[in-house]
Amino acid sequence: MIVTSKTLLKFNTVKDFFHSEVVFDDSKNYQLFFQGRDALLSYVLNLNLKENDTILVPAFFCNSTILPLIDRGINVDFFDITNSLHPNINEIIEISNEKSLAAIIVVHYFGIVRDLSEISFFCSKNNIKLIEDFSHSYCSMVNVNLFGDVKISSLRKTFPVACGGILYREKIRENSSAYLPKSCFFRDFLFICKNLIIKFLVLFNINIFGKWSNSLRNYLRVIFMKKKDYSKKSHFPTEKYSKLTSQIIENKNLVSSKLEKSQENYQFLLNNIDIAGISFLNESSFDKYSAPQVLPVIYHEAENMEQYLRSKGIEAYIWPGEEAPDIGISDTNFPCTNFYNKNLLLLPCHEDLKIKHLNKIIYEMSQFSLKKNERK
Ligand SMILES: Cc1ncc(COP(=O)(O)O)c(C=O)c1O
């Protein structure tokens, strides 16, 4: 049995893609971009920054989202997170005494909605824009009110779609119909083909997460994605848009059903993983609007456990892993970020997982622990 970390395309979605039209509600208060990083870039560029203005980013973040800002000459600085994955407000205050902060990015890690009242108060008092990053879960984003000035999200992390960056504001855009997207059939078609191949491999129990497939993926990544030049990356809302993505955005029932089931799966894992050395973040009573994408567990052998689970067909992973900014890995000024970069293992809990999948995760984790004890 294979356990993926994200849901796979449903045959019904593919059928709808070819046979039905998407009707757009054009009174939205968000703009659509190709990726989440483009939504962020667009917002930051529109702040009309002065030379010394700085954007403050958590060190527990991914490089691919920061590089487009840096390549445009924007000053980026980092703060550490706390044990509970909240922004470290004391450190932010210290930095704000030295630098001119234009905006602060905070992340609702793994889809768990964080209480941002403290940082939101600080930002509005000091006239600093607060950007809430919901890239890890679109469903959490649509359910909660804004603490900050804008929210961004990345749909491809929550749903089986090729693309989808969102920039959401409280105020409804004027002239929103100007942004009505045209569908881009070819990109969607390639994505559907790729996703259907994965779906069949999973159905036939072929492990696509083992060592050989990871090496192949990393090899292809190196070939296709050598150092990119982000300075020319588009920061405009996309005109040619994915029909697959639009189908998701317009389907109102999807979010509530996903929310309920992923919460249930999260809670099941939380209640049933009982393995020496494993602990959890203090968020067992998470907000009822959170749609967790994964269950994070703290374990000092996270990397070994990750490899073991993947060799057994379970797509556990460490985030941001190789994508971490160098500062998050090496700088001792960021102890929490460093700790979580090494010790936080993410377990799948999305809505399509059934009890048998969750039991497999729990079983394989205990097998790993047993084998480790035998080796001692
Ligand atoms: C926290 C966070 N923010 C933003 C992004 C950017 O999303 P996208 O990949 O759609 O550009 C990512 C992606 O890795 C992310 O993890």
The ligand as an SDF file (V2000), in Angstrom:
LIG
                    3D

 16 16  0  0  0  0  0  0  0  0999 V2000
    5.8190   28.6830    3.1920 C   0  0  0  0  0  0  0  0  0  0  0  0
    5.8130   28.8280    1.6940 C   0  0  0  0  0  0  0  0  0  0  0  0
    5.4600   30.0090    1.1480 N   0  0  0  0  0  0  0  0  0  0  0  0
    5.4080   30.1840   -0.1930 C   0  0  0  0  0  0  0  0  0  0  0  0
    5.7360   29.1680   -1.0630 C   0  0  0  0  0  0  0  0  0  0  0  0
    5.6960   29.4100   -2.5540 C   0  0  0  0  0  0  0  0  0  0  0  0
    4.6870   28.6840   -3.1770 O   0  0  0  0  0  0  0  0  0  0  0  0
    4.8580   28.3120   -4.7440 P   0  0  0  0  0  0  0  0  0  0  0  0
    5.6930   27.0760   -4.7880 O   0  0  0  0  0  0  0  0  0  0  0  0
    3.4820   28.1270   -5.2640 O   0  0  0  0  0  0  0  0  0  0  0  0
    5.5510   29.4510   -5.3800 O   0  0  0  0  0  0  0  0  0  0  0  0
    6.1470   27.9480   -0.5470 C   0  0  0  0  0  0  0  0  0  0  0  0
    6.5620   26.8920   -1.4700 C   0  0  0  0  0  0  0  0  0  0  0  0
    7.3760   26.0710   -1.2880 O   0  0  0  0  0  0  0  0  0  0  0  0
    6.1690   27.7440    0.8660 C   0  0  0  0  0  0  0  0  0  0  0  0
    6.5240   26.5650    1.4010 O   0  0  0  0  0  0  0  0  0  0  0  0
  1  2  1  0
  2  3  1  0
  2 15  2  0
  3  4  2  0
  4  5  1  0
  5  6  1  0
  5 12  2  0
  6  7  1  0
  7  8  1  0
  8  9  2  0
  8 10  1  0
  8 11  1  0
 12 13  1  0
 12 15  1  0
 13 14  2  0
 15 16  1  0
M  END
$$$$
